[in-house]
Amino acid sequence: MMDQVEEIKSKVDIVEVISSYIPLKKMGRNFGGLCPFHGEKTPSFMVSPERQSFKCFGCAKGGDVFTFLEELEGWDFRETLEELAKRAGVKLRDYKPTQGTKVREKLIEIHSLALKFYTHILNEHKLGEVAREYLLGRGIKPELWKKFDLGYAPDGWENTFNFLKKRKFEEADVALSGLVIGREKGAGRSSFYDRFRGRIMFPMKDSRGTVLGFSGRVLAKDAKEAKYINSPETPIFSKGNLLFGLNAAKEAIRDKNETVLVEGEFDVISAHGAGVTNTVASKGTALTEKQVAVISRLCENVAMCFDMDLAGDAASRRGIEMLDMAGMNIKVVRIAGGKDPDELAQKNPAEFKKAVEGAMNVYDYLIESALKRYDARSAEGKRKIGKEILPVISKISDELMRAHYITKLSKSLELDVALISDAVSKKRTDLDVFEKPIDVATGKQEGGVLEEYFMALFLAGNDVLVTIIEKVEPTDFESEEIGALYRAIRDIISDSKPKKVSDLVAKLPTKFAALIDRFYFVNISPSVLEREVWAQEMIKVVSRIKRKSYSRQVEDISNLLAKAQKEGDEKAILMLTRRFDKISALLGGEEKLL
C-alpha cells in the first residue's frame, strides 16, 4: 500500500489540489493565498510545488497533500487516499471503502432519489399543479425549469420521509441527509417530519451534476416561515462550497471566459432564459473562498450582477478582494431603476444582455458610486470617499492597475497624486508580506533571517557552485540547526560531488526535511533566480554571513583576551592577538570570494 501512496503522490499536484479549495496566486517560485484553517485578511498560506508541501505562517499548519485534505475535510488517511487515488487515476489494490465513503455514497443516493421524487411531483403529479402555476406566473417555462431539475415538495409532514423509507433507506441515513427533522414520536406519527414542505425545490449540485443538497422556496407570499430554506450542513453538503447552476453553465463559462455572478436561483434561471447562459448564483453577496476558487478555475473574468449597491456592502467588497487576489478581472453589471436581474431578464431580455455586455470595471464603479454619494468638493466628503476607497485600492494586487486608480482618485478629489499614493502605501503596510525584499543591512526578511535567505537562495539554484560553498563553514552560522544542515551538505558534496542541487537535496537525511521545507517557503524575487543574478546574490549574501561570523569571532576573542590579560597568560595573549589582527583585517573590507 505504501508503494501506491508514493505513486499517488507522484501523480497528484498539490497546487492543483489546494487551488480547488482556495484561490492561489503565484508568488515567486511558490504560490500564496488566504489560509483555509484560520481567518485572516493578509495571505500567510504558502504552497511549494517543488517540495509538494504547504505551510501557513499564521497558524503554523503545514504538510503534504494528504495532511491538507485530512485537516480541511476531516477525513482519515484511508478516505484521503481514496480521493487522491480517484484524482490520480490509480486503482487501489484490495480496495474496501471506508465507513465515511459508504456514508457519503448513501447520502448521494438518497438525494438523487429525492430529486426524482420532487421532479415527478412538479412535472407529472396533480399535487404539483400549484407549483407549475407559480412558475408559469413568474415567466419560467417548463423547458427552463426542467433544465435546472426544479421540483416541488408538496404540503404534508411526511411525504419525503415515507417515500424514502419505502425505498428501504434506514431512518438514521435519511435523518443524516438533512431532508427530515427529528421530533418526539407520538401516536400515529413517526420520529421525523419533512424539512421541505410546500416549496419549489432547487437542487444544489456540484460541477459534475451530483445533487448534494437542496434549497426550497415557499409559494405563499404571506407565509410566516422563511421565504427560502436550505439543507443543513451534512457530510456531503456545505452551502458555501457550491454555486447554483454551475453544472448547466460551466461550458458557456469556459467558452466566454467569463462568469456572470448573481445572488439567487431565479436570477440564474431567468438569465439563462434570456440567453446569458454563463450565469451562476452565489446564494447571497458573501462570496466564499471555495466559490472563488471554482470560478477562477473556469475563466479569467467575472461580472457581478447583484440587485444592490456593492459599494455599501462589506461582504461584497470582501468578495471583490478575493476575486482580485485570484487574478480575475472584475466587472459590475449596472441595472437601472432598482430592478433585480430576474425581473429585467424576464421583462426585457435584450436590455439585460446589453447591461451584461456593458459591465463596468469594478474599481471604476466603486469610485463612481462614492463620488455620487459624497461631496468630493468638501473636506468631509473627501474624508468619507478616502475612507471607503483607499482600502479597496490598497488591496489591488496588480501594481500598474493600482497606480492607475491612485491617479484617478487624486484627479477626482483634486488632490496631489503623491498624497493619495502615500495614503495607499500606509494602507498596504501589512500587505504583500511574501514580496518584501531582503534587507541585507539587518539580515531580516519575511520568511527568515539572513542565514535562512542564504539557504533559500542555495536551494533555489540549479547547479552546486562549489567555489561559493567552500567559502562558508558550518561554524559561520549562528543557528545551530542551519550549521548542522550545512555540515551535511558539505559532507555530501565532498563524498559524491553532485552537480545539481536537486540531486544533493535527495541525498540529505530525512531529519532535515522540515527545515528544508521552511527554506523553500522563503520567497525570492523571480528576477534574482536568473543564473548570473543568482550567483551575484549568493556572493553578496555569503559576504554578509562571513562578516557577521567574523564580528562574533572578534567579540569572542576580545572576551578571551581580557581573560588572558587578567590571568597574565602571555602565550595566550600572543596567539589571540594574532587571530584578532587577522580577523579584524578581514572585517576591514569585503572578502574576495571568487
N, C-alpha and C positions, 0 to 999 in steps of 0.2 A: 504493500500500500504506500510506503514511503517513496518508492520509485515513482508511483503515479502522482504523489504530491509534488515532487520536483518537476515531473513532466507538465503538470498543470501550471505551476509557477512559471515555467519557461514559455508557456503559450499564452499567458494572460498578462496584459499590460496594466500595471497598477494605475497609471494616469488615466487610461480609458475607463477602468472600473470606478475610480473615485469621481471622475468627471460626469459619470451617470447619476451621481448623487448631489454634487455641488459644482458650481462654475469654477473652473481653474483658469488662471492667467499665466502665460509664460513670464518667468522672472529669471532672466539669465539662463543658466543651464537647468534650473528647476521650474516647478510650477507652484503657484501660490493661490490661496483662497481663504475664505472665512471658515473657521473651524466648525465642523458639524457637531462637535462634542461639547462646546460651551459657547455662550453668547458673546459676540464681540463685534465691534464696528470696524476695526483695523485688521487686515489679514495677517495672521500669525501661523497659518497652517501651510506647510510646505510638503511637496511631493518630489522625490528624486527618481527620474526614470532610469538613471544609471544604476542606482542601488535597489530600485524597485521597492522603495520604502517611503513612509511618510513620518512627519514629525510636526507637532504643534508646540510652538514656543510659548504659548499662553497657558495651556493646561498640562503640557508635558506628555500627552499621549503620543505614542509612536509605534511603529512596527511595519509588518509587511501587509500584503493584500488580504491575507487570512485574518490578521489581527483587526484590520479596518472593518471587515464585514461582521466579524464576531462582536465587536464593540458597538457598531452602529445598528445592526439588525437584531442583536441579542441572540444570534444563532450559536449553536455549539459547533465543534470542529467538523463533525460529520455533515451537518446541514450546509456549512460554508463550503466544504469540499464538493458537495453535490451541485451547488450553484455554480461554482467556478468550473467544474467539470463540464457543465452544460455550455458555459461561455466558450470554453476551450475546445469543445468538440471531442472530449475524452470520455470513453466509455469505462466506467468504473468496474473493476473486477469484483465479483462476489457482492454485487450491489444489493443492499437492503435499505429501503427508505427509512429514515428516522421517524420518530413519533411526530416531530414537528412538521416534517414533509407530509406525512399522512394527514395531519390536521389541515394543513393548507390546501391539499388536494380535495379533501372532503368539503371544505368551505367553498372552494371554487365550484365544485359540483352542485352544491346547494344553491348558490347564486345563479348559476346557469339555468337550473330548473325553475327557480323562482322567476327569472326573466321570461321564460316561456309561458309561465302562468299569467304574468301581468300582461304580456303582449297578446295572449289569446283573449283575455278579458276585454282589452281595449278594441281589438280588431274584429272579433267574431261573436262575442257574448252580449246578450241583452243588458247585462249589468254594466257594460262599458259604454252604453249609448250616451249617458250624461257626460262622460269624458270626451267622446267623439264630438259631441255638440260644442263642448267647451273649446276644444282645439280648433274646430272649424270657425268658431266665433272669433278666435284670435288670428285667423288667416292662415293657420297651419293646415296644409293639405295632407291627405293620407300618405302619399308617396314620400313626403318630407318627414312625417313623424315615424314612418317605417325605416327611413334611412338611419335614424338615431335610435331605433329599437325602443321607442317610448311605450309605456304600458300603463295599466291602471290597476291600483289596489282598491278593490271595492269596499264599501262600508261593511262593517261587521268586525267582530272581535277576534275570530279565529280562522278566517278563510285561508290565509297563507300557512298558518301553523298546521291546520288539518290537512292541507294539500301536501305538505312536505312529510308529515307523519305517514300518510297513505303510501308515500314513495319509500317507506322503510328507513327513513333517517331517524337516528337517535335524537331524543329530546335535547340532550346535552349539546349535540352538534348544532342543532337548529338554534339553540339559545346562544351559542358562541358566535353564530353568524351575525347576530345583531338584528335579525329580521323580526324577532319576537322579544317581548319583555316579560320577566318573571313576575308572578303575583302569588298571593296565598290561594291555594287550591280550595275550592268550595263545592257545594252540591251542584252538579250539572255543569261545572266549568273546569277547565284544565288549569295547570300551573303557569300557563303562558298565554299572552294575548299579542296580537299583531302590532308591530310598531307603526306600520304604514296602513292607514285606513282612509278610504275616500280621497285618494291622492293620485295625481298624474305621477308616474314613476319614470325617472331619468336614470338609466344605468350608468354608473361610473366605471369606465373601462380603462385599462392600460393601453399602450400604443399597439399592442397585438390584438386588442379586441376582447380580452378576458374581462369578464364582469367581476369586480371586486367589492362593489357596494352600490348603494342607491341614494338618490335624492328625491324627495317627494313633495309635490306642491298641492296644497289643498285647493279645492274648486270654489267653495263658497267665499264670496267677498267679505261677508260679515262673520266669518268663522272666528271663534275665540282662541283656537290654538294657533301656533306659529304658522306663517304662510309656507315656509319651507322647513323641512327637517331632513337630516342626513343620517346615514348609517353611522353607528358609533365606531370608535377605533377598534379594530379586530386584528387578528394575526395576518390578515391579507389586505386590510383597508386602512388608509390614512388619507383624509381629505386633501391635506396639503401636498401630497405626492402626485396628485392626478390633475389633469386638465380635461374638462368636459369637451367631448367632440374630437379629441386628438386622433383617435383611430380613423375617423372619417375625413380628417383634414390634413393628415401628415403628408400625403403625396402632393397635394396642392401647395403646402408649405414649402416642400423641397423644390417644386417646380418654380415657384415665385420667389424663393429665397426670402420669404417674409411671413411672419405670423401676425395676424390681426387678433389682438387680445381684448376680450370683452369680459363683463362681470358674470352674467348669468346664462342659464341654459337656453331660455327663449331668445336671448340676444344671438346666441350661436345659430340656433335653428333658423331664425329669420334672416340672418346674414347669409347663410348657405342658400336659402330660398331666393335671395336677391343676387346670387351668383358669386358672392365673396366666400369661396369655399375653403379658404385658408384661415378660417376663424375658429378660435377655441376660447373657452371660458376658464378664468382662474377662480371662480366661485368667490368673488369679492375683490377688493382692490389690494389686499395684502398678499402680494406675491411671496412664495416661499423659495428658498434656495433650490430645492428639488425641482420645482416648476421651471425656474430659470435655467437650470442645467438641462432639462428636457428640451426646452425651446432652443437653447444655444447649440445643441447637437444637430438640429434640423435646419437652421437658417442663420443668417447674419443680421437680419433686420426685424424689428418688431414695431407695430403700430398699436398704441394703446387707445382703446375706444371705450371710455367709461362715461357714464351719464352724470359726471360731477366735475368740479374744478380740481384737477390733480394737484395744483399748487398748494391748496389748503389742506391736503390730506397727507398726514405724516407717513401712513402705511404705503401710499403710492410713491412718495419720494424715496422711501427705503427700497421699494421695488426697482425704481429707476437706477439707484446706486448699484444694485446687484446686477442689473442688466448691463450697465456700463462696464462694470468690473469683468463681466463675462465677454467683453469685447463686442457687444452688439450695438448697432446703430438704432437709436430710439426715436420714434416719432409719436406725435399725438394727433388723433383724428378729432377735429372740432365739429360738433353738431350744433347747428343754430337752433334757437327757440326753446332750449331746455328739453328737447326730446331725447329719449333714450334710443340706443341702437336698434332695439326690437321694433319700436314704433316707426322710426324713419325707414328701416328696411322694408317694413310692411306697406307703408303708405306711399313711399317714393323710392323704389329700388335704385333707380338711376341716380338720384341725388345722394343716396347712401354710398354707392360705388364711387361717385365723384369725390365725396368727402374723404373716403379712404385713400384714393389716389392722390389727393391734395394734402395729405397729412403733413404736419409741420414738425421740424426738428424740436425735440423736447426742451432743449435749453432756450431756444428762441421763444417757445411757448411760455416757459416759466418766467422769463424776463418780461415778456409782453403782459402776462397776467398780473405780475407785481406792479408794473407801471400803470395798469388800468385801475388797480385798487388803491394805490397810494400816490400822493402828490410828490413827484420827483423834483419839484422846484423848492420845496420846503426842507429845512434841516431834519424835521421829524420824519417826513416822507422818505428822505434819503436813508435815514437810520433804519426804518422798517424794511425798506427794499433790500438794503445791505444785509440785515439780519436774516432775511428769508433766502436771498440768492447767493451770498458769499459761501455758505457751507456747501451748496449744490455745486458751484463752480470748483471749489477746492477739491471735490471728490471726482472730478472728470479725470480719468486715467491718462488720456492722450494729451501730451504736453502742448502740441500745436492747437488742438481744439480748445484747451483750457486758456491759452493765450488769446485766441480769437474772442472768447466770451469775456475775458477780462477787459479787452479793448472795447467791446460792445457795451458792457455795463458802464464803463467810465464815460463813454460818449452820452449814454442815456441819462446819466446823473450829472453830467458836465463837471466831472472831477478828473484830476490828473491820473493817467494810466498807472504811474508808479505807486500812487496811493492805494488804488484798487489791488494792484499786484502784491503789494506788501500785506494788505489785509488778507488776501487769499493765502499767501505764504504762511501767515500766522495760523490760519485755519488748518493748514496742511502739516503742522508741526509733528503730529503723531501718525501721519500717513506715510505710505511707501516705506515702511520700516526695513524692507528687504532690499531697497535700492540705494541705501545710503553708502557712499564710497568710504573706504577705509581712511582713517585719519592716522597717517604714518607717524605723526609727531607724538601722539599719545598711544598709538597702537590699538586704539579702540575701534570696533566696528560692530554693527548689529549682527550678531552671529558669532562673535568670539573676539579674543584679544589677538595681538599681532602674531603670536605663535600659532593660533588656530588658523589665521588667514594664510600663513605660510604653508601649513599642511593642506589647506583647501586648494591653494594655488598648485602645490605639488601634485595633488591627486587629479586636478583638472587638466594637467598636461598629458600629452600622448607619449612622449619619449622620456626616458630616465636620463637626466643630464648629470652624469657622474661628477663632472667638473664643478658643478654648483653644490651637489650633495656633499662632496668631500670637505667643503669649506665649513660645514656646520657639524659640531659634535653633539652627541646626546646631552652632554652636561651644559650646553649653551641654553637649554630650555629651562625656564623657571618652573614650568609644570612637570611634575614627576611622571604623570601618565603619558604626556606627549614625548618626554625624553625616552621612556621605555619603548614606546611605539617606534620612535626614530631609530633607536638602537636595533630593533628587529628589522627595520627597513635596511639599515646599513649592513647588517649581517647577511640578509638575503642578496643584496647587491654584490657583496663580497664573494658569497658562495656560488650563486647561479648566474650572476651577471645578466638579469633580464633587461631587454631593450625597451619594452613597453611598460608603462605604469600599470595598465590593467593586468599584465602578467605578474607583476610584483605584488599587487594587492591580493591576487588569487592565492599567493603563497603565504600570506600573513596568517598567524594563528587566529583562531576564531574568537579568542578572548578580546581582540581589538575591534570586533565587528561594530559594536555600538559606537565606539569612539570615531571610527572611520565614517559611519553614517552621519555623525554630527558635523564632520568636516565637509561632507558632500552638501549639507544644507546651508553652508556659508555662501551667500550669493555673491557672484563675481560678475562684473560687467562683461557682456559678450565681446566688447572691443579689446579687453585685456587677454582674452583667450586666443587671439591671433598669435601665431608661434613666436614671432620676433618681439611683439609687445609683451607676451607672457614671459619670455626669457629675461627681458629687461626688468620686468616687475619682480621676478624671482630674485635677481641680483640686488635690487633695491631693498627688498624685504630681508634677505639674508644679511645684508649690511646692517640693517637696524637691529636684527636679532643679535648679531655679533657685538655690536656696540653696547647693547643692553647687558649682554653677558660680561663684557669687559668691565662695565660700570659696577656690576655686582662683585666681580673679582677684585677690583680696586678697593671697594668698600671692605671686603673680607680681609685683603692684605693689610689695609690700614688698621683694622682691629688687631690682627696678628702682630703687626709691627709695634703697636702700642703695648701689647702684652710682652713682646720680646724685650723692648726697651726697659720696661718695668722690672723684668727679671734679669736684665743685664746679659742676655744671651747674644754675644757678638756674632757668632756664626749664623744664627737665625736671622739677625738683623741684616747681615750682608746678603744672604740669599733672598730674603723678602724684598729688600731694596732693589735688587736687580730685576726681580719679577715685576715690582711696582713700576720701574722705569720702562720696562719693555711694554707692558700693557698700557701705560699712560701714553707712550709714543703711538701705539695703535689707535688709541682713542682720539689722538690729535688730528686724524684725517680718516677719510674713507678707506677701508681696506680694499686692496685690489684683488678682485675675485677671479677674473678671467684674463 
